[in-house]
Amino acid sequence: MQQRVSSTREIGKTGLAVTPICVGTSALGSFPAQYGYEVDEEAALATLRRVLAGPFNFLDTSNEYGNGGDSERRIGAALAEKGGLPAGLVLATKVDPLPGSSDFSGDRVRRSVEESLTRLRLQKLQLVYLHDPEKMTFKEGVAPGGAVEALVKLRDEGVIGFLGVAGGPIDLMLQYLATEVFDAVISHNRFTLVDQTAEPLMDDAKRRNVGFVNAAPYGGGMLVKGPDAVPTYCYAPASQATIDRVRRMEQLCKAHGVPLAAAALQFSMRDERVTSTIVGMSDPSRIEHTQQLAEQPIPEELWKELEPLAALGRNGA
C-alpha cells in the first residue's frame, strides 16, 4: 500500500509524529571523501530553507557530519532564520567520539551533546542516537559511567527528550534494544531491494514499540543509477550475483515505466514496520524529486516480480 508523504507515524511510544521520509543531512556538512562532491554553505542553507518549507518534517544529523560539525552548524543557522525549531519539526542528532578518536566514554557523550546544542542553537534535543556503537564493545557501552548511562542521565536531566541507537551490525542493535533504554533505532543498507538482513531488528523493534528508521534505501547509489553506473553496494564492490539481480530489477522497472529509485524508496516506505526512511538531500531540487519518487504509482504486478528477486538477499544468485 502506497504511503502518502504528508502522512505521519509516531516514533514508537515517543509521541513524535514524523513523515515517512526523513531528510538525511550528512552531505550538507560537505563530505567529499564519501560523496565525491563539495556542498558549500550557501548551497546547504538553500537546501535547508527548502526542507523547512515542507513537505517532510523529520531531519536527521550527527555530531560528526561534515568538517567540524558543519551539518549541525548549518542546520542551526537555518533554524535561527526561522526563529528556532518550527512547531511540528522533529530533529534528531547523534553522539559521536571526536573524529579520529575512539573515546566513547560517558564524558565524551556529554561533550558531544553540548557541542550539538551549541551548533544547533537549541536548549534541548528531541531525539539523540548513540551512533555506530560498533566502535566499542557492548560491555563498554553499557558499563557504569559509559555511553548509555550518560545518555540516560541527560534524558533524566531534561537535556534530551528521547534516546535512540544507530548502527550497522544487527546482532549488536538487538542487544541495545534489549536494554529497554531506547525509543528508536536506525539501521542502514540492511533493508533494501538488495538486502533485508535488518528484518529481525525490525520485528524486535515492533514488538518493543520502538521506532524503526531505515537509512540508505538506495544502497549508496546502485538502486538509483543502476548497477552498471554504480557497481557498488554500501560503498563496497558488489558481487556479480548482486549486480545481475539489480540489473534484472532495473529491466522490470523500465518495462513498467517506473524508475528503479522509486521502487527502492517505496520498498522501504510500504513496510508498516518502518516508521520513516532516511534519504540524503544536498540540493533544493532533491526535495521535489524525492517526493515524486515517493508518489510514483507502482503497479502491484511489478511488486510481485520484484519481491522474489529482493528476497534472495545481498549475495543471492
C-alpha positions in Angstrom: 0.0 0.0 0.0 1.4 3.4 -1.0 2.0 5.8 1.9 1.4 9.5 1.3 4.4 11.7 2.0 2.2 14.0 4.1 1.0 11.2 6.4 2.7 10.7 9.7 3.6 7.8 12.0 4.7 8.1 15.6 8.2 7.1 16.6 7.4 4.2 18.9 5.9 5.5 22.1 7.6 8.9 22.0 4.5 10.8 20.7 6.8 12.4 18.0 4.9 12.2 14.7 7.1 12.1 11.6 6.6 11.9 7.9 7.6 8.7 6.1 10.6 10.5 4.6 13.3 11.7 6.8 15.8 14.2 5.4 19.4 13.0 5.8 21.9 15.8 6.2 25.3 14.0 6.2 26.2 15.6 2.8 25.1 19.0 3.9 28.1 19.2 6.1 30.2 18.6 2.9 31.7 15.2 3.0 33.5 14.8 -0.4 35.5 11.8 0.8 32.3 9.8 0.8 30.0 11.5 -1.7 32.6 12.8 -4.2 31.4 16.4 -4.2 31.5 19.5 -2.0 28.5 21.3 -0.6 29.2 24.9 0.2 27.5 27.0 2.9 25.0 28.7 0.6 24.0 25.5 -1.1 23.4 23.8 2.2 21.4 26.7 3.6 19.3 26.9 0.4 18.6 23.2 0.7 17.6 23.6 4.4 15.4 26.5 3.7 13.5 24.4 1.1 13.3 21.5 3.5 11.8 23.7 6.2 9.1 24.7 3.8 7.9 21.1 3.7 6.6 18.5 3.0 8.9 16.5 5.2 9.0 17.2 8.9 11.9 14.9 10.0 15.6 15.8 9.9 18.5 13.5 10.8 22.0 14.7 11.5 25.0 13.8 13.7 27.8 15.4 15.7 30.4 14.1 13.3 28.7 15.0 10.0 30.8 17.4 8.0 34.0 19.3 8.8 34.0 20.1 12.5 30.2 19.5 12.8 29.2 21.7 9.8 26.0 19.7 9.2 24.7 20.7 12.6 26.1 24.2 12.4 24.3 24.8 9.1 21.1 23.4 10.4 21.4 25.7 13.4 21.8 28.7 11.1 18.7 27.8 9.1 16.7 27.3 12.3 17.8 30.6 13.6 16.4 32.3 10.4 13.1 30.7 11.3 13.3 31.9 14.9 14.1 28.5 16.3 12.7 25.0 15.8 9.4 25.2 14.0 6.4 23.6 15.6 5.9 20.1 14.2 9.5 19.7 13.1 11.4 16.7 14.5 15.2 17.0 14.6 17.4 14.1 15.5 21.1 14.1 16.1 23.7 11.6 17.3 26.6 11.4 19.7 30.0 10.5 18.4 33.6 10.3 19.5 35.8 13.1 18.3 36.9 12.4 14.7 39.9 10.1 14.7 39.3 9.2 18.3 38.0 6.0 19.9 36.8 7.8 23.0 33.2 6.8 23.5 33.1 7.4 27.3 30.3 8.9 29.2 32.2 12.1 29.5 32.7 12.2 25.7 28.9 11.6 25.2 28.1 14.5 27.4 30.5 16.8 25.5 29.1 15.6 22.2 25.6 16.6 23.3 26.9 20.0 24.5 28.6 20.6 21.1 25.3 19.7 19.3 23.3 22.0 21.4 25.7 24.9 20.6 25.8 24.2 16.9 22.1 23.7 16.6 21.4 26.7 18.8 18.9 24.8 20.9 18.4 24.3 24.6 17.1 20.8 24.3 17.4 17.9 21.8 14.3 16.0 20.9 16.0 12.7 19.9 19.6 11.6 20.2 21.1 8.4 18.9 24.1 6.5 20.2 25.9 6.5 16.8 27.9 3.5 15.5 28.3 1.7 18.8 30.3 -0.9 17.0 33.2 1.4 17.7 33.3 -0.1 21.2 32.2 -3.4 22.7 28.6 -3.8 24.1 30.1 -4.3 27.5 31.9 -1.0 27.3 28.7 0.8 26.0 26.5 -0.3 29.0 29.2 -0.2 31.7 28.9 2.2 34.7 30.0 5.6 33.6 29.7 4.6 30.0 27.8 6.0 26.9 24.4 4.5 27.7 24.4 5.7 31.3 25.4 9.2 30.2 22.6 9.4 27.7 20.1 8.2 30.3 21.3 10.9 32.7 21.0 13.6 30.0 17.5 12.4 29.3 16.6 12.4 33.0 18.0 15.9 33.3 15.7 17.1 30.5 18.5 17.8 28.1 17.4 15.1 25.7 13.8 14.1 25.1 14.2 10.5 23.7 17.0 8.1 23.0 17.9 6.1 20.0 20.7 3.8 18.8 22.0 3.9 15.2 24.4 1.3 13.8 25.3 -1.5 11.4 25.6 -5.0 13.0 22.1 -6.3 13.6 23.0 -8.6 16.5 24.6 -5.6 18.3 21.5 -3.4 17.7 19.3 -6.2 19.1 21.5 -6.2 22.3 21.0 -2.5 22.7 17.2 -2.7 22.2 17.1 -5.5 24.9 18.3 -2.9 27.5 14.8 -1.3 27.1 16.5 2.1 27.2 15.9 3.2 23.6 12.9 4.6 21.8 14.2 4.5 18.3 16.7 2.5 16.2 18.3 3.3 12.8 19.6 0.6 10.5 21.4 1.4 7.3 21.8 -0.6 4.0 20.1 -3.6 5.6 16.5 -3.2 4.4 16.6 -2.6 0.7 15.7 -4.3 -2.6 19.2 -5.9 -2.2 19.5 -6.8 1.5 16.8 -7.5 4.1 19.0 -8.7 7.0 17.5 -6.0 9.2 14.2 -7.9 9.5 14.9 -9.5 12.9 15.7 -6.0 14.2 12.5 -4.6 12.6 10.4 -7.3 14.2 12.0 -6.8 17.6 11.5 -3.0 17.4 7.9 -3.5 16.5 7.4 -5.9 19.5 9.0 -3.4 21.8 7.2 -0.4 20.3 10.5 1.1 19.3 10.5 3.3 16.2 12.5 1.7 13.3 14.1 4.2 11.0 15.5 2.9 7.7 18.6 4.6 6.3 20.2 4.2 2.9 17.3 2.7 0.9 19.4 3.2 -2.3 22.4 1.3 -1.0 24.8 4.1 -1.8 23.5 4.8 -5.3 23.2 1.4 -7.0 19.4 1.5 -6.6 19.2 5.0 -8.2 21.5 4.9 -11.1 21.6 1.1 -11.7 24.4 -1.4 -11.2 26.2 -0.6 -14.5 26.7 3.0 -13.4 27.3 2.2 -9.7 28.6 -1.3 -9.3 29.0 -0.9 -5.5 26.7 -1.5 -2.6 27.1 0.2 0.7 30.3 1.8 -0.7 32.0 -1.6 -1.4 32.2 -3.6 -4.6 29.0 -5.6 -5.2 29.1 -9.3 -6.1 28.4 -10.2 -9.7 25.3 -12.0 -8.5 24.0 -8.8 -6.9 24.8 -6.8 -10.0 23.0 -9.2 -12.2 20.0 -9.3 -9.9 19.7 -5.5 -9.7 20.1 -5.3 -13.5 17.1 -7.5 -13.8 15.2 -5.3 -11.3 16.1 -2.3 -13.4 14.8 -4.0 -16.5 11.5 -4.9 -14.8 11.0 -1.4 -13.6 11.7 0.0 -17.1 9.1 -2.3 -18.6 6.5 -0.9 -16.2 7.6 2.7 -16.7 8.8 3.0 -13.1 12.2 4.5 -12.0 14.3 1.9 -10.1 14.8 4.6 -7.4 11.0 4.9 -6.9 10.8 1.1 -6.3 13.8 1.2 -4.0 12.3 4.0 -1.9 8.8 2.7 -1.8 10.1 -0.8 -0.9 11.0 0.8 2.5 8.0 3.1 2.8 5.4 0.4 2.2 6.5 -1.8 5.1 4.4 -1.0 8.2 7.4 -1.8 10.4 9.3 1.2 9.0 8.5 4.5 10.8 10.5 6.7 8.4 13.1 6.3 5.6 16.2 8.5 5.6 17.0 10.0 2.2 20.1 12.2 1.9 19.4 15.6 0.4 22.1 18.2 -0.5 20.3 20.3 -3.1 16.9 22.0 -3.1 15.8 20.0 -6.1 16.1 16.8 -4.2 13.1 17.6 -2.1 10.7 17.7 -5.1 12.5 14.7 -6.7 12.2 12.6 -3.6 8.5 13.5 -3.3 8.0 12.4 -6.9 9.7 9.1 -6.3 7.6 8.5 -3.2 4.4 9.2 -5.0 5.2 7.4 -8.2 2.4 4.9 -8.9 3.8 1.3 -8.9 1.5 -1.5 -10.1 1.1 -4.5 -7.9 2.3 -6.7 -10.7 5.7 -5.0 -10.5 6.0 -5.7 -6.8 5.1 -9.4 -7.5 8.0 -9.5 -9.9 10.5 -7.6 -7.7 9.9 -9.2 -4.4 11.2 -12.7 -5.3 14.4 -11.1 -6.6 14.7 -9.0 -3.4 14.2 -12.0 -1.2 17.3 -13.7 -2.5 19.4 -11.4 -0.3 22.6 -9.5 -0.8 24.5 -12.4 -2.2 21.6 -14.2 -3.9 22.1 -15.8 -7.3 
